[in-house]
Amino acid sequence: MDKHARIYVAGHKGLVGSALARRLSPDYTNLIFRTHAELELTNQSAVDRFFDAEKPEFVFLAAAKVGGILANNTYPAEFIQQNLAVQVNVLHAAWRNGVRRVLFLGSSCIYPRDCPQPINEDYLMTGPLEPTNSAYAMAKIAGIEMCAAYNRQYRTRFLSVMPTNLYGPNDNYDLYNAHVLPALIRKFHEAKVRGDRNVVAWGTGAPRREFMYVEDMADACVYLMRLDDASFDRLIVDRPPLINIGVGKDLTIRELTEMVRDVVGYKGVVQWDTSKPDGTPRKLLDVSRLAALGWSAKTTLRDGLAKTYAVYRESKDGVRGVKESASA
């Protein structure tokens, strides 16, 4: 990407999109952003008008309706409908307007619930999905297939990247919609402020998860988008155009909980509510393809947690509220 290239970041107000904007801003002079109020990505006509007017050369598709296990399990219709609409509109408009490259961001939940570990890209669609977030996962799988179909038929350069669980600045701390890590940060912080003697965590604490600082993820995305044509094309030929982004290490939710408690400085007791679901037993991504391209994550989990908690404490009230679909 030339420093003057027209680069559109869809979803620049969210966790992922804002990290991409921060990573790109020092080096690129023609970044294009639209807020949700300015551009409704589920509206096909609005998206078409935007692409016709702005003519972006590169697109990072980070806009999505996202949420934790409770939100996914409660609103599956919204998760599949709104994510499908955003993907269809943006990817089709990108092809129609001759966008040079698209990076479509998905999620590690696309892989089967009981997948061999670590999870290789070739395991896609080899078994049943985790039921609690299958609607969201199916939407993202459709996005991968759409990228593959357009690449095959129209010779586009659309690459799908599947990040592991992300956290960091600008995360969603709403307890009804948040993922596990920001939810724990908020629970422990508020319990510390109130002087509560205990904090309730969901499930058994046994599932294993991989967590990546969002600034590292943004750096990986830009690294991939800047690959030379031959290297980039090898990622999208003869297989689903898909690559994992992660750190290659995981830990149990119980271990994560203790680490967050330590970083926050909460001294009370953790009580586990085993009536709540655990979700997928383990999700550790195989990141060997990304490593072979010369990239690896730099931020340790403890360092990333410390940075994230510092930002949380500095925020006005620590709560962003509910993320909406196609937030931009």
C-alpha positions as CSV (number, residue, x, y, z in Angstrom):
1,M,0.0,0.0,0.0
2,D,1.4,3.3,-1.0
3,K,1.2,6.0,1.7
4,H,-1.2,8.0,-0.4
5,A,-3.5,5.0,-1.2
6,R,-7.2,5.5,-0.4
7,I,-7.8,3.1,2.5
8,Y,-11.3,2.5,3.9
9,V,-11.6,1.0,7.5
10,A,-15.1,-0.2,8.0
11,G,-15.9,-0.2,11.7
12,H,-13.3,2.3,12.9
13,K,-15.1,3.0,16.1
14,G,-15.1,-0.6,17.3
15,L,-12.4,-2.6,19.1
16,V,-10.8,-3.9,16.0
17,G,-11.4,-1.0,13.6
18,S,-10.1,1.6,16.0
19,A,-6.9,-0.4,16.5
20,L,-6.5,-0.6,12.7
21,A,-7.0,3.2,12.5
22,R,-4.4,3.8,15.1
23,R,-1.9,1.5,13.3
24,L,-2.5,3.1,9.9
25,S,-2.6,6.7,10.9
26,P,1.1,7.4,11.2
27,D,2.0,6.0,7.8
28,Y,-1.0,6.6,5.5
29,T,-2.5,10.0,4.5
30,N,-5.8,9.0,2.8
31,L,-7.7,7.0,5.4
32,I,-11.5,6.9,4.9
33,F,-13.9,6.6,7.8
34,R,-17.6,6.7,8.2
35,T,-19.6,6.5,11.5
36,H,-22.6,4.3,11.8
37,A,-24.8,7.4,11.6
38,E,-23.1,8.5,8.4
39,L,-23.2,5.1,6.6
40,E,-25.5,2.2,7.4
41,L,-23.6,-0.8,6.0
42,T,-26.7,-3.0,6.0
43,N,-28.2,-0.6,3.4
44,Q,-27.1,-1.8,0.0
45,S,-27.9,1.5,-1.8
46,A,-26.0,3.5,0.8
47,V,-23.0,1.3,0.5
48,D,-23.0,1.5,-3.3
49,R,-23.2,5.3,-3.2
50,F,-20.3,5.5,-0.8
51,F,-18.1,3.2,-2.9
52,D,-19.0,5.0,-6.1
53,A,-18.1,8.4,-4.5
54,E,-15.0,7.5,-2.5
55,K,-13.4,4.8,-4.7
56,P,-11.2,3.2,-2.0
57,E,-8.3,1.1,-3.2
58,F,-7.9,-1.0,0.0
59,V,-10.6,-2.1,2.4
60,F,-10.4,-3.4,6.0
61,L,-13.8,-4.9,6.7
62,A,-13.9,-4.8,10.5
63,A,-17.5,-3.7,10.9
64,A,-19.7,-6.4,12.5
65,K,-22.3,-7.1,15.2
66,V,-20.4,-8.8,17.9
67,G,-21.0,-9.9,21.5
68,G,-20.2,-12.5,24.1
69,I,-21.9,-15.9,24.8
70,L,-25.0,-14.4,26.3
71,A,-25.7,-12.0,23.5
72,N,-25.0,-14.6,20.8
73,N,-27.3,-17.1,22.4
74,T,-30.1,-14.6,23.0
75,Y,-30.1,-12.8,19.6
76,P,-29.0,-15.3,16.9
77,A,-31.3,-13.8,14.3
78,E,-29.8,-10.4,14.6
79,F,-26.3,-11.8,14.6
80,I,-26.7,-13.7,11.3
81,Q,-28.9,-11.2,9.4
82,Q,-26.9,-8.1,10.2
83,N,-23.5,-9.6,9.6
84,L,-24.5,-11.2,6.4
85,A,-26.0,-7.9,5.1
86,V,-22.8,-6.0,5.9
87,Q,-20.5,-8.6,4.3
88,V,-22.6,-8.9,1.1
89,N,-22.9,-5.2,0.6
90,V,-19.3,-4.3,1.2
91,L,-17.7,-7.2,-0.6
92,H,-19.9,-6.8,-3.7
93,A,-19.3,-3.0,-3.8
94,A,-15.6,-3.6,-3.4
95,W,-15.6,-5.9,-6.5
96,R,-17.8,-3.6,-8.5
97,N,-15.5,-0.6,-7.8
98,G,-12.2,-2.4,-8.5
99,V,-10.8,-2.4,-5.0
100,R,-7.3,-3.7,-5.1
101,R,-7.4,-5.8,-1.9
102,V,-9.9,-6.5,0.9
103,L,-9.1,-7.9,4.3
104,F,-12.3,-9.5,5.7
105,L,-12.1,-10.0,9.5
106,G,-13.9,-13.0,10.9
107,S,-13.5,-14.9,14.2
108,S,-12.1,-18.2,15.5
109,C,-15.6,-19.3,16.3
110,I,-16.0,-20.4,12.6
111,Y,-14.2,-23.6,13.5
112,P,-16.0,-26.8,14.8
113,R,-16.8,-26.9,18.5
114,D,-14.7,-30.1,19.1
115,C,-11.8,-29.2,16.7
116,P,-8.4,-30.8,17.0
117,Q,-5.9,-28.5,18.7
118,P,-4.3,-26.3,17.7
119,I,-6.8,-25.3,15.0
120,N,-5.5,-25.3,11.5
121,E,-7.2,-23.3,8.7
122,D,-8.0,-26.6,6.9
123,Y,-10.3,-27.6,9.8
124,L,-13.0,-25.2,8.5
125,M,-16.4,-27.0,8.1
126,T,-15.1,-30.4,9.3
127,G,-17.6,-30.7,12.2
128,P,-20.6,-29.1,14.0
129,L,-20.3,-25.5,15.4
130,E,-20.7,-24.4,19.0
131,P,-24.5,-24.0,19.3
132,T,-24.3,-20.8,21.4
133,N,-22.8,-18.7,18.6
134,S,-23.5,-20.8,15.5
135,A,-25.5,-18.0,13.9
136,Y,-22.6,-15.5,14.1
137,A,-20.1,-18.2,13.0
138,M,-22.2,-19.2,10.0
139,A,-22.4,-15.6,8.9
140,K,-18.6,-15.3,9.0
141,I,-18.2,-18.7,7.2
142,A,-20.4,-17.2,4.4
143,G,-18.1,-14.2,4.2
144,I,-15.1,-16.5,3.7
145,E,-16.9,-18.4,1.0
146,M,-18.0,-15.1,-0.7
147,C,-14.3,-14.0,-0.7
148,A,-13.3,-17.3,-2.3
149,A,-16.1,-17.1,-4.9
150,Y,-15.3,-13.6,-6.0
151,N,-11.6,-14.4,-6.1
152,R,-12.3,-17.5,-8.3
153,Q,-14.8,-15.8,-10.7
154,Y,-13.6,-12.2,-10.8
155,R,-9.9,-12.5,-9.9
156,T,-10.3,-10.2,-6.9
157,R,-7.8,-10.2,-4.0
158,F,-10.1,-10.8,-1.0
159,L,-8.4,-12.3,2.1
160,S,-10.2,-13.6,5.2
161,V,-8.3,-13.3,8.5
162,M,-9.5,-15.1,11.6
163,P,-8.3,-13.5,14.8
164,T,-8.4,-15.3,18.1
165,N,-10.1,-13.7,21.1
166,L,-9.2,-10.0,21.2
167,Y,-9.0,-7.4,23.9
168,G,-7.6,-3.9,24.5
169,P,-8.5,-0.2,24.2
170,N,-12.0,0.6,23.1
171,D,-13.4,-2.8,24.1
172,N,-17.1,-3.4,25.1
173,Y,-17.6,-3.6,28.8
174,D,-21.4,-3.9,28.8
175,L,-21.9,-7.0,31.0
176,Y,-24.8,-8.2,28.8
177,N,-22.8,-8.2,25.6
178,A,-19.2,-8.3,26.6
179,H,-16.7,-11.1,26.0
180,V,-15.2,-12.8,29.0
181,L,-12.0,-10.7,29.4
182,P,-13.6,-7.2,29.4
183,A,-16.5,-8.5,31.5
184,L,-14.0,-9.8,34.1
185,I,-12.1,-6.4,34.2
186,R,-15.3,-4.6,34.8
187,K,-16.6,-7.0,37.5
188,F,-13.3,-7.0,39.4
189,H,-12.9,-3.2,39.2
190,E,-16.4,-2.4,40.4
191,A,-16.2,-5.0,43.1
192,K,-12.9,-3.4,44.3
193,V,-14.4,0.0,44.3
194,R,-17.5,-1.1,46.2
195,G,-15.5,-3.3,48.6
196,D,-17.4,-6.5,47.6
197,R,-16.2,-9.7,49.2
198,N,-16.8,-11.9,46.2
199,V,-17.2,-11.8,42.4
200,V,-19.3,-14.4,40.4
201,A,-17.7,-15.8,37.3
202,W,-19.5,-18.0,34.7
203,G,-19.1,-21.7,34.2
204,T,-16.5,-24.0,35.6
205,G,-13.4,-22.1,34.5
206,A,-12.1,-25.2,32.7
207,P,-12.3,-24.1,29.0
208,R,-9.1,-23.0,27.5
209,R,-8.8,-19.8,25.5
210,E,-6.2,-17.8,23.6
211,F,-6.1,-14.0,24.0
212,M,-4.5,-11.4,21.8
213,Y,-3.9,-7.7,22.4
214,V,-5.8,-5.9,19.7
215,E,-2.8,-3.6,18.8
216,D,-0.9,-6.8,17.8
217,M,-3.8,-8.0,15.7
218,A,-3.9,-4.6,13.8
219,D,-0.2,-4.8,13.1
220,A,-0.7,-8.3,11.7
221,C,-3.5,-7.2,9.4
222,V,-1.4,-4.3,8.0
223,Y,1.5,-6.7,7.6
224,L,-0.6,-9.0,5.5
225,M,-2.1,-6.2,3.5
226,R,1.4,-4.9,2.6
227,L,2.7,-8.3,1.4
228,D,4.0,-8.3,-2.2
229,D,1.6,-9.6,-4.8
230,A,3.1,-13.1,-5.1
231,S,3.0,-13.7,-1.3
232,F,-0.5,-12.3,-1.0
233,D,-1.8,-14.4,-3.9
234,R,-0.4,-17.6,-2.4
235,L,-2.8,-17.0,0.5
236,I,-5.9,-16.9,-1.6
237,V,-5.2,-19.6,-4.2
238,D,-6.2,-23.3,-4.1
239,R,-7.8,-23.1,-0.7
240,P,-10.3,-20.9,1.2
241,P,-8.6,-17.5,1.3
242,L,-8.1,-17.8,5.0
243,I,-5.3,-17.2,7.6
244,N,-5.4,-17.4,11.4
245,I,-4.1,-14.5,13.6
246,G,-3.2,-15.4,17.1
247,V,-0.5,-15.8,19.7
248,G,-0.2,-19.6,19.7
249,K,-0.7,-20.0,23.5
250,D,-3.8,-20.5,25.6
251,L,-4.8,-20.7,29.3
252,T,-7.9,-21.8,31.3
253,I,-10.6,-19.3,32.0
254,R,-9.8,-19.9,35.7
255,E,-6.2,-18.9,35.1
256,L,-7.3,-15.9,33.1
257,T,-9.7,-14.9,36.0
258,E,-6.9,-15.0,38.5
259,M,-4.6,-13.0,36.3
260,V,-7.3,-10.3,35.8
261,R,-8.0,-10.2,39.5
262,D,-4.3,-9.7,40.2
263,V,-3.9,-6.9,37.6
264,V,-7.0,-5.1,38.9
265,G,-5.9,-5.6,42.5
266,Y,-9.1,-7.2,43.8
267,K,-8.6,-9.1,47.0
268,G,-11.9,-10.9,47.4
269,V,-13.1,-14.4,46.5
270,V,-14.2,-15.7,43.1
271,Q,-17.3,-17.8,43.1
272,W,-18.0,-20.0,40.0
273,D,-21.6,-20.2,38.8
274,T,-21.6,-23.7,37.2
275,S,-25.2,-23.3,36.0
276,K,-23.9,-21.0,33.3
277,P,-22.5,-22.4,30.0
278,D,-18.8,-22.9,29.4
279,G,-19.0,-22.7,25.6
280,T,-16.4,-24.4,23.4
281,P,-13.9,-26.5,25.5
282,R,-10.8,-25.1,23.8
283,K,-9.9,-22.7,21.0
284,L,-6.2,-22.5,20.2
285,L,-5.3,-21.3,16.7
286,D,-2.5,-22.8,14.7
287,V,-0.6,-19.7,13.6
288,S,2.2,-21.4,11.7
289,R,1.2,-20.0,8.3
290,L,1.4,-16.4,9.7
291,A,4.7,-17.2,11.4
292,A,6.1,-18.5,8.1
293,L,5.4,-15.1,6.6
294,G,7.6,-13.5,9.3
295,W,5.1,-12.1,11.8
296,S,4.5,-13.0,15.4
297,A,2.7,-11.2,18.3
298,K,4.8,-9.1,20.6
299,T,2.6,-8.3,23.7
300,T,2.4,-10.8,26.6
301,L,-1.0,-11.3,28.1
302,R,-0.1,-9.8,31.4
303,D,1.4,-6.7,29.8
304,G,-1.7,-6.3,27.5
305,L,-4.0,-6.7,30.5
306,A,-2.1,-4.0,32.4
307,K,-2.4,-1.6,29.4
308,T,-6.0,-2.4,28.9
309,Y,-6.9,-1.9,32.6
310,A,-5.1,1.4,32.6
311,V,-7.2,2.7,29.7
312,Y,-10.3,1.4,31.3
313,R,-9.6,3.3,34.5
314,E,-8.9,6.5,32.6
315,S,-12.1,6.4,30.7
316,K,-15.0,8.5,31.9
317,D,-17.1,5.6,33.3
318,G,-15.4,2.5,31.9
319,V,-18.5,1.5,29.9
320,R,-18.9,1.9,26.1
321,G,-22.3,0.3,26.1
322,V,-23.7,-2.1,23.5
323,K,-21.9,-2.4,20.2
324,E,-24.3,-2.2,17.3
325,S,-24.0,-3.9,14.0
326,A,-22.0,-2.2,11.3
327,S,-20.6,0.3,13.8
328,A,-18.3,2.5,11.7
